[in-house]
Amino acid sequence: MRTAPLSPHAPAPAAVPSVRRPYAAALRLLTATAAVTGILIDLAPGSRGRVLSSFTSESNVLLAVVLTLSAHRARAGHPPLAPRITTGAVLLVAITGLVTTWSSRITRPPSP
């Protein structure tokens, strides 16, 4: 059996011009800055070990690193990060948000 060749209409990656995306880079940098700001706010009154060992802070650090790398690549016109990396970071932050919301609803006293 012969396999079909790749589509002749798809250009080689080296032939595709790089596209810079400054607005996407700015949005990603703003989101990374918000993640770092949240960590710094938590660090102000608390101990470093307690804050940096929490799952929420770890997921914010990961998100800030991934978004900063992604912003750099978008600004420079490089190909985007691997989908495994970005999906993993977004999934980790989404799980953190869901767990935080769920635990705050359980510990909140019922409304009269």
KOLTORLUM-918771 format. One record per residue: x, y, z of N, C-alpha, C in turn. Coordinates in Angstrom, 3 decimals, decimal comma. Atoms other than C-alpha are relative to their C-alpha. Layout:
REM residues N
+----------+----------+----------+----------+----------+----------+----------+----------+----------+
:      n_x :      n_y :      n_z :     ca_x :     ca_y :     ca_z :      c_x :      c_y :      c_z :
+----------+----------+----------+----------+----------+----------+----------+----------+----------+
:        X :        Y :        Z :        X :        Y :        Z :        X :        Y :        Z :
...
+----------+----------+----------+----------+----------+----------+----------+----------+----------+
REM end
This chain:
REM residues 112
+----------+----------+----------+----------+----------+----------+----------+----------+----------+
:      n_x :      n_y :      n_z :     ca_x :     ca_y :     ca_z :      c_x :      c_y :      c_z :
+----------+----------+----------+----------+----------+----------+----------+----------+----------+
:    0,825 :   -1,184 :    0,000 :    0,000 :    0,000 :    0,000 :    0,868 :    1,246 :    0,000 :
:   -0,699 :   -1,286 :    0,014 :    1,152 :    3,469 :   -0,823 :   -0,805 :    0,996 :    0,807 :
:    0,687 :   -1,055 :   -0,746 :    0,362 :    6,340 :    1,440 :   -0,065 :    1,240 :   -0,867 :
:    0,175 :   -1,222 :    0,781 :   -0,914 :    9,556 :    0,003 :    0,996 :    1,056 :    0,469 :
:   -0,932 :   -1,063 :   -0,412 :    1,584 :   12,431 :   -0,050 :   -0,760 :    1,123 :    0,710 :
:    0,606 :   -1,149 :   -0,672 :    0,967 :   15,514 :    2,003 :   -0,628 :    0,926 :   -1,035 :
:    0,696 :   -0,910 :    0,903 :   -1,258 :   18,147 :    0,516 :    0,996 :    0,911 :   -0,711 :
:   -0,955 :   -0,850 :    0,718 :    0,605 :   20,023 :   -2,233 :   -0,280 :    1,489 :    0,204 :
:    0,365 :   -1,398 :   -0,176 :   -1,161 :   23,241 :   -1,253 :    0,528 :    0,602 :    1,299 :
:   -0,526 :   -0,495 :   -1,265 :    0,387 :   23,512 :    2,207 :    1,468 :    0,382 :   -0,176 :
:   -1,402 :   -0,399 :    0,151 :    3,623 :   25,550 :    2,177 :    0,863 :   -0,557 :    1,123 :
:   -0,947 :    0,438 :   -1,016 :    6,680 :   24,447 :    4,037 :    0,088 :    1,059 :    1,087 :
:   -0,073 :   -0,993 :   -1,084 :    7,095 :   26,088 :    7,454 :    1,034 :    1,083 :   -0,242 :
:   -1,036 :   -1,004 :    0,251 :   10,251 :   27,848 :    6,273 :   -0,454 :    1,036 :   -1,023 :
:    0,471 :   -0,921 :    1,027 :    8,346 :   29,447 :    3,402 :   -1,097 :    0,933 :    0,488 :
:    1,074 :   -0,827 :   -0,542 :    5,599 :   30,913 :    5,599 :    0,618 :    1,199 :    0,706 :
:   -0,579 :   -1,166 :   -0,679 :    6,387 :   34,478 :    6,637 :   -0,456 :    0,060 :    1,459 :
:    0,359 :   -0,115 :   -1,414 :    6,466 :   35,128 :   10,355 :   -0,914 :    1,211 :    0,187 :
:    0,972 :   -1,056 :   -0,270 :    3,607 :   37,220 :   11,669 :    0,177 :    0,439 :    1,440 :
:   -0,103 :   -0,535 :   -1,358 :    4,091 :   39,464 :   14,660 :   -1,395 :    0,348 :    0,498 :
:    1,306 :   -0,256 :   -0,588 :    1,135 :   39,754 :   17,009 :    0,170 :    0,841 :    1,264 :
:   -0,283 :   -0,832 :   -1,169 :    1,735 :   42,760 :   19,282 :   -1,173 :    0,093 :    0,971 :
:    1,139 :   -0,093 :   -0,916 :   -1,813 :   42,918 :   20,679 :   -0,155 :   -1,272 :    0,830 :
:    0,033 :    1,258 :   -0,751 :   -1,761 :   39,253 :   21,639 :    1,120 :   -0,022 :    1,035 :
:   -1,123 :   -0,041 :   -0,941 :    1,654 :   39,784 :   23,242 :   -0,313 :    0,919 :    1,178 :
:    0,337 :   -0,931 :   -1,082 :    0,373 :   42,777 :   25,229 :   -1,021 :   -0,613 :    0,953 :
:    1,008 :    0,633 :   -0,857 :   -2,668 :   40,851 :   26,503 :    0,621 :   -1,103 :    0,854 :
:   -0,652 :    1,066 :   -0,766 :   -0,508 :   37,919 :   27,539 :    0,909 :    0,564 :    1,080 :
:   -0,846 :   -0,622 :   -1,024 :    1,946 :   40,204 :   29,343 :   -0,824 :    0,603 :    1,125 :
:    0,886 :   -0,537 :   -1,045 :   -0,907 :   41,929 :   31,190 :   -0,519 :   -1,112 :    0,903 :
:    0,483 :    1,121 :   -0,803 :   -2,269 :   38,567 :   32,311 :    1,125 :   -0,573 :    0,865 :
:   -1,136 :    0,481 :   -0,788 :    1,191 :   37,423 :   33,421 :    0,316 :    0,964 :    1,139 :
:   -0,218 :   -0,995 :   -1,052 :    1,595 :   40,677 :   35,346 :   -1,040 :   -0,132 :    1,105 :
:    1,053 :    0,199 :   -1,004 :   -1,741 :   40,078 :   37,087 :    0,295 :   -1,226 :    0,860 :
:   -0,336 :    1,203 :   -0,765 :   -0,603 :   36,580 :   38,102 :    1,133 :    0,275 :    0,989 :
:   -1,125 :   -0,324 :   -0,892 :    2,668 :   37,908 :   39,534 :   -0,446 :    0,959 :    1,102 :
:    0,502 :   -0,936 :   -1,004 :    0,837 :   40,742 :   41,310 :   -0,765 :   -0,734 :    1,092 :
:    0,714 :    0,798 :   -0,997 :   -1,429 :   38,215 :   43,018 :    0,943 :   -0,711 :    0,947 :
:   -0,981 :    0,673 :   -0,849 :    1,582 :   36,315 :   44,288 :    0,666 :    0,996 :    0,943 :
:   -0,646 :   -1,023 :   -0,839 :    3,242 :   39,516 :   45,552 :   -0,936 :    0,494 :    1,095 :
:    0,964 :   -0,409 :   -1,029 :    0,059 :   40,533 :   47,375 :   -0,076 :   -1,055 :    1,097 :
:    0,017 :    1,069 :   -0,999 :   -0,008 :   37,130 :   49,104 :    1,284 :   -0,035 :    0,818 :
:   -1,279 :    0,042 :   -0,706 :    3,675 :   37,435 :   50,015 :    0,148 :    1,120 :    1,027 :
:   -0,185 :   -1,153 :   -0,876 :    3,298 :   40,807 :   51,744 :   -0,256 :   -0,325 :    1,473 :
:    0,220 :    0,239 :   -1,429 :    1,647 :   39,711 :   55,012 :    0,439 :   -1,374 :    0,489 :
:   -0,248 :    1,373 :   -0,422 :    2,521 :   35,995 :   55,058 :    1,448 :   -0,421 :   -0,107 :
:   -1,351 :    0,554 :    0,101 :    5,540 :   33,794 :   55,260 :    0,224 :   -0,542 :   -1,411 :
:   -0,321 :    0,430 :    1,364 :    7,306 :   32,913 :   52,034 :   -0,250 :   -1,482 :   -0,217 :
:    0,149 :    1,447 :    0,155 :    7,314 :   29,184 :   52,618 :   -1,440 :   -0,430 :   -0,129 :
:    1,411 :    0,366 :    0,035 :    3,593 :   28,976 :   53,248 :   -0,644 :    0,443 :   -1,303 :
:    0,626 :   -0,543 :    1,209 :    2,622 :   31,183 :   50,328 :    0,495 :   -0,706 :   -1,247 :
:   -0,560 :    0,583 :    1,218 :    4,978 :   29,703 :   47,741 :   -0,229 :   -1,500 :   -0,099 :
:    0,290 :    1,427 :    0,069 :    4,079 :   26,126 :   48,676 :   -1,472 :   -0,278 :   -0,276 :
:    1,422 :    0,239 :    0,274 :    0,362 :   26,637 :   48,077 :   -0,202 :   -0,262 :   -1,486 :
:    0,279 :    0,397 :    1,378 :   -1,121 :   25,175 :   44,926 :   -0,402 :    1,206 :   -0,845 :
:    0,428 :   -1,188 :    0,735 :   -2,661 :   28,507 :   43,935 :    1,201 :    0,825 :   -0,448 :
:   -1,184 :   -0,775 :    0,361 :    0,674 :   30,319 :   44,002 :    0,844 :   -0,721 :   -1,041 :
:   -0,775 :    0,763 :    0,982 :    2,420 :   27,526 :   42,119 :   -0,644 :    0,062 :   -1,385 :
:    0,658 :   -0,079 :    1,304 :   -0,200 :   27,580 :   39,380 :    0,116 :    1,408 :   -0,583 :
:   -0,187 :   -1,371 :    0,492 :    0,090 :   31,385 :   39,149 :    1,414 :    0,220 :   -0,522 :
:   -1,384 :   -0,113 :    0,482 :    3,872 :   31,139 :   38,795 :    0,124 :   -0,686 :   -1,351 :
:   -0,063 :    0,710 :    1,273 :    3,486 :   28,553 :   36,047 :   -0,703 :    0,796 :   -1,097 :
:    0,722 :   -0,796 :    0,988 :    0,890 :   30,695 :   34,268 :    0,804 :    1,227 :   -0,412 :
:   -0,791 :   -1,187 :    0,327 :    3,111 :   33,784 :   34,485 :    1,179 :   -0,355 :   -0,908 :
:   -1,142 :    0,411 :    0,829 :    6,093 :   31,910 :   33,020 :   -0,460 :   -0,366 :   -1,409 :
:    0,489 :    0,432 :    1,320 :    4,074 :   30,323 :   30,191 :   -0,488 :    1,196 :   -0,803 :
:    0,508 :   -1,157 :    0,731 :    2,341 :   33,590 :   29,296 :    1,114 :    0,962 :   -0,395 :
:   -1,122 :   -0,855 :    0,366 :    5,607 :   35,537 :   29,350 :    0,750 :   -0,580 :   -1,202 :
:   -0,640 :    0,633 :    1,155 :    7,239 :   33,021 :   27,008 :   -0,874 :    0,110 :   -1,247 :
:    0,919 :   -0,093 :    1,129 :    4,156 :   33,037 :   24,810 :   -0,066 :    1,419 :   -0,551 :
:    0,011 :   -1,397 :    0,443 :    4,113 :   36,844 :   24,701 :    1,264 :    0,337 :   -0,778 :
:   -1,254 :   -0,247 :    0,719 :    7,756 :   36,931 :   23,677 :   -0,047 :   -0,604 :   -1,398 :
:    0,070 :    0,659 :    1,302 :    7,130 :   34,448 :   20,885 :   -0,995 :    0,689 :   -0,922 :
:    0,978 :   -0,711 :    0,832 :    4,054 :   36,354 :   19,678 :    0,566 :    1,328 :   -0,482 :
:   -0,570 :   -1,295 :    0,364 :    5,918 :   39,659 :   19,682 :    1,117 :   -0,138 :   -1,036 :
:   -1,135 :    0,189 :    0,898 :    8,963 :   38,261 :   17,889 :   -0,387 :   -0,678 :   -1,315 :
:    0,426 :    0,662 :    1,218 :    6,943 :   36,393 :   15,267 :    0,424 :   -1,453 :   -0,084 :
:   -0,366 :    1,419 :   -0,035 :    8,120 :   32,943 :   16,338 :   -1,270 :   -0,845 :    0,050 :
:    1,182 :    0,863 :   -0,131 :    5,782 :   29,944 :   16,235 :   -0,458 :   -0,065 :    1,456 :
:    0,488 :    0,034 :   -1,388 :    3,559 :   29,586 :   19,303 :    0,579 :   -1,169 :    0,780 :
:   -0,446 :    1,099 :   -0,858 :    4,413 :   27,388 :   22,257 :   -0,796 :   -1,261 :   -0,328 :
:    0,682 :    1,271 :    0,237 :    3,453 :   23,732 :   22,125 :   -1,358 :    0,009 :    0,709 :
:    1,325 :    0,019 :   -0,624 :   -0,251 :   23,192 :   22,813 :   -0,029 :   -0,747 :    1,322 :
:   -0,039 :    0,719 :   -1,283 :    0,621 :   20,753 :   25,602 :    0,356 :    0,937 :    1,139 :
:   -0,452 :   -0,911 :   -1,051 :    2,341 :   23,510 :   27,545 :   -1,098 :    0,997 :    0,351 :
:    1,021 :   -1,014 :   -0,271 :   -0,347 :   26,164 :   27,160 :   -1,274 :   -0,624 :    0,559 :
:    1,194 :    0,660 :   -0,510 :   -3,219 :   23,733 :   27,703 :    0,204 :   -0,460 :    1,432 :
:   -0,288 :    0,424 :   -1,368 :   -1,551 :   22,335 :   30,807 :   -0,053 :    1,150 :    0,986 :
:    0,020 :   -1,160 :   -0,896 :   -1,069 :   25,792 :   32,303 :   -1,422 :    0,518 :    0,209 :
:    1,379 :   -0,481 :   -0,118 :   -4,636 :   26,876 :   31,551 :   -0,845 :   -0,975 :    0,815 :
:    0,745 :    1,002 :   -0,761 :   -6,035 :   23,602 :   32,917 :    0,341 :    0,070 :    1,485 :
:   -0,417 :   -0,101 :   -1,401 :   -4,015 :   23,959 :   36,118 :   -0,636 :    1,211 :    0,675 :
:    0,602 :   -1,197 :   -0,581 :   -5,288 :   27,506 :   36,688 :   -1,522 :   -0,161 :    0,102 :
:    1,451 :    0,221 :   -0,053 :   -8,879 :   26,475 :   35,868 :   -0,373 :   -0,919 :    1,165 :
:    0,256 :    0,893 :   -1,139 :   -8,728 :   23,621 :   38,386 :    0,167 :    0,756 :    1,300 :
:   -0,212 :   -0,803 :   -1,207 :   -7,331 :   26,020 :   40,980 :   -1,194 :    0,908 :    0,262 :
:    1,155 :   -0,877 :   -0,159 :  -10,180 :   28,460 :   40,355 :   -1,246 :   -0,755 :    0,431 :
:    1,169 :    0,794 :   -0,375 :  -12,824 :   25,743 :   40,574 :    0,078 :   -0,481 :    1,445 :
:   -0,167 :    0,476 :   -1,374 :  -11,417 :   24,315 :   43,802 :   -0,150 :    1,151 :    0,986 :
:    0,110 :   -1,161 :   -0,886 :  -11,114 :   27,780 :   45,356 :   -1,456 :    0,451 :    0,124 :
:    1,408 :   -0,392 :   -0,033 :  -14,683 :   28,676 :   44,400 :   -0,824 :   -1,002 :    0,784 :
:    0,762 :    1,033 :   -0,687 :  -16,032 :   25,353 :   45,643 :    0,264 :    0,039 :    1,496 :
:   -0,315 :    0,000 :   -1,441 :  -14,202 :   25,540 :   48,980 :   -0,505 :    1,283 :    0,675 :
:    0,530 :   -1,214 :   -0,628 :  -15,282 :   29,149 :   49,562 :   -1,514 :   -0,079 :    0,151 :
:    1,451 :    0,161 :   -0,145 :  -18,924 :   28,209 :   48,999 :   -0,338 :   -0,957 :    1,132 :
:    0,260 :    0,939 :   -1,092 :  -18,681 :   25,339 :   51,485 :    0,249 :    0,669 :    1,339 :
:   -0,350 :   -0,601 :   -1,300 :  -17,042 :   27,400 :   54,239 :   -0,798 :    1,263 :    0,301 :
:    0,787 :   -1,216 :   -0,228 :  -19,340 :   30,419 :   53,779 :   -1,277 :   -0,360 :    0,756 :
:    1,258 :    0,298 :   -0,728 :  -22,234 :   30,561 :   56,265 :   -1,205 :    0,224 :   -0,904 :
:    1,171 :   -0,156 :    0,852 :  -25,674 :   30,181 :   54,691 :   -0,678 :    1,363 :    0,198 :
:    0,711 :   -1,278 :   -0,069 :  -27,689 :   33,281 :   53,906 :   -1,317 :   -0,188 :    0,731 :
:    1,278 :    0,137 :   -0,741 :  -30,702 :   33,993 :   56,146 :   -1,195 :    0,081 :   -0,909 :
+----------+----------+----------+----------+----------+----------+----------+----------+----------+
REM end
